[in-house]
C-alpha cells in the first residue's frame, strides 16, 4: 500500500465515489444503508468503493448502476471529504449527478427517498451532514 493510500495516522484510506443525484427542482436522493453493513439503517448518498485502477467517474457510474439501476449521463466532481469512522477511514469523492437515464430503484433491497432541504429522514450517516450544508449554502 502506498503512502497516498494511508492517512497521517497510518490507517488505510478507502476511496469512495458518491453520487449526489439532483433533480431540476433541487430535490436530492438519499439511500438507506442495508442490513449487515456498518451503520445499517443510516441514510446516505449512494455510491461505493473505487476498485484498483478505476477512476472516480467510472466507479460512480458502476456503483449507481449496481445500486439503483441507472446510467449516469452527466456528473462532475463537486467536493472531496475525508472522514474517520471507527470501521474505516474514507476519502469521499462527492459528485453531483444532474442527468441519468432510468428510474432509480433499490436493486440491493435498500430504501431510498427524494428529499428537499432540510432532510426529514434520520439517522444521517455522519459524512452526509456536510453535504447537506454545502447544498444549503448553494441555495443562499
C-alpha positions as CSV (number, residue, x, y, z in Angstrom):
1,X,0.0,0.0,0.0
2,X,1.5,3.4,-1.0
3,X,1.7,6.3,1.4
4,X,-1.1,8.0,-0.6
5,X,-3.4,5.2,0.4
6,X,-2.8,5.8,4.2
7,X,-3.8,8.7,6.3
8,X,-1.5,10.6,8.6
9,X,-2.2,8.1,11.4
10,X,-1.2,5.2,9.1
11,X,-4.7,3.9,8.7
12,X,-5.6,2.6,5.2
13,X,-7.7,5.0,3.2
14,X,-10.7,3.7,1.4
15,X,-11.6,5.8,-1.6
16,X,-15.3,6.1,-2.3
17,X,-17.2,7.6,-5.2
18,X,-20.5,9.2,-4.0
19,X,-23.4,10.4,-6.2
20,X,-25.4,13.4,-5.2
21,X,-28.3,13.0,-7.6
22,X,-30.1,16.3,-8.0
23,X,-33.4,16.8,-9.8
24,X,-34.3,20.0,-11.6
25,X,-36.4,21.1,-8.7
26,X,-33.5,20.7,-6.3
27,X,-34.5,17.5,-4.6
28,X,-31.7,15.0,-3.9
29,X,-31.7,11.3,-3.4
30,X,-30.7,9.6,-0.1
31,X,-30.4,5.8,0.3
32,X,-30.7,3.8,3.5
33,X,-27.7,1.5,4.3
34,X,-28.8,-2.1,4.2
35,X,-28.7,-4.7,7.0
36,X,-25.4,-6.2,7.7
37,X,-23.3,-3.2,6.8
38,X,-21.7,-0.7,9.3
39,X,-24.2,2.0,10.2
40,X,-27.1,-0.1,8.9
41,X,-30.3,1.9,8.7
42,X,-28.5,5.2,8.4
43,X,-29.3,7.5,5.4
44,X,-26.5,8.4,2.9
45,X,-25.8,9.5,-0.6
46,X,-25.4,6.3,-2.8
47,X,-22.0,5.2,-4.1
48,X,-19.2,2.8,-3.4
49,X,-15.5,2.0,-3.2
50,X,-13.2,2.6,-6.1
51,X,-11.7,-0.6,-7.5
52,X,-7.9,-0.8,-8.3
53,X,-7.1,1.5,-11.2
54,X,-10.7,2.8,-11.5
55,X,-11.4,6.5,-11.9
56,X,-13.9,8.3,-9.7
57,X,-16.2,8.7,-12.7
58,X,-16.1,5.0,-13.6
59,X,-16.6,3.9,-10.0
60,X,-19.6,6.3,-9.7
61,X,-21.2,5.0,-12.9
62,X,-20.7,1.4,-11.9
63,X,-21.9,1.8,-8.4
64,X,-25.1,3.8,-9.3
65,X,-25.9,1.2,-11.9
66,X,-25.4,-1.7,-9.4
67,X,-27.3,0.0,-6.6
68,X,-30.0,2.0,-8.4
69,X,-30.2,0.6,-11.9
70,X,-29.5,4.0,-13.5
71,X,-26.9,5.1,-16.1
72,X,-25.1,8.3,-15.3
73,X,-25.2,10.8,-18.3
74,X,-23.8,14.0,-16.6
75,X,-21.8,14.3,-13.4
76,X,-18.9,16.3,-12.1
77,X,-16.6,16.1,-9.1
78,X,-18.0,18.5,-6.6
79,X,-16.3,18.1,-3.2
80,X,-13.8,15.7,-1.6
81,X,-14.1,15.0,2.1
82,X,-12.1,12.6,4.4
83,X,-14.0,11.1,7.4
84,X,-12.6,8.8,10.1
85,X,-15.2,6.2,11.0
86,X,-14.4,3.5,13.6
87,X,-14.6,0.8,11.0
88,X,-12.8,2.7,8.1
89,X,-11.0,5.9,7.2
90,X,-12.7,7.1,4.0
91,X,-11.9,9.6,1.3
92,X,-15.2,10.5,-0.3
93,X,-15.4,12.0,-3.8
94,X,-18.8,13.6,-3.9
95,X,-20.0,14.0,-7.5
96,X,-23.1,16.0,-8.5
97,X,-25.2,13.9,-10.9
98,X,-27.5,16.1,-12.9
99,X,-28.5,13.7,-15.7
100,X,-29.2,10.0,-15.8
101,X,-31.3,7.5,-17.6
102,X,-33.6,5.0,-16.0
103,X,-35.7,5.4,-12.9
104,X,-33.8,4.8,-9.7
105,X,-34.9,1.7,-7.8
106,X,-33.2,-0.2,-4.9
107,X,-31.5,-3.1,-6.7
108,X,-30.0,-4.3,-3.4
109,X,-33.2,-4.1,-1.4
110,X,-32.3,-0.7,0.1
111,X,-34.9,2.0,0.7
112,X,-34.3,5.4,-0.9
113,X,-36.1,8.8,-0.8
114,X,-36.1,12.1,-2.7
115,X,-35.6,14.9,-0.2
116,X,-35.7,18.7,-0.1
117,X,-33.7,20.7,2.4
118,X,-33.7,20.1,5.3
119,X,-33.6,16.3,5.3
120,X,-36.5,14.7,7.1
121,X,-35.1,11.2,7.4
122,X,-32.9,10.0,10.3
123,X,-30.4,9.0,11.3
124,X,-28.0,10.5,8.8
125,X,-24.6,9.0,8.2
126,X,-22.1,11.5,9.7
127,X,-20.3,12.3,6.4
128,X,-23.7,13.1,4.8
129,X,-24.2,16.1,7.0
130,X,-21.6,18.4,5.4
131,X,-23.1,17.6,2.0
132,X,-26.4,18.9,3.1
133,X,-24.7,22.0,4.4
134,X,-23.0,22.5,1.0
135,X,-26.3,22.1,-0.8
136,X,-28.0,24.6,1.6
137,X,-25.1,27.1,1.1
138,X,-25.6,26.9,-2.7
139,X,-29.3,27.8,-2.3
140,X,-28.4,31.1,-0.4
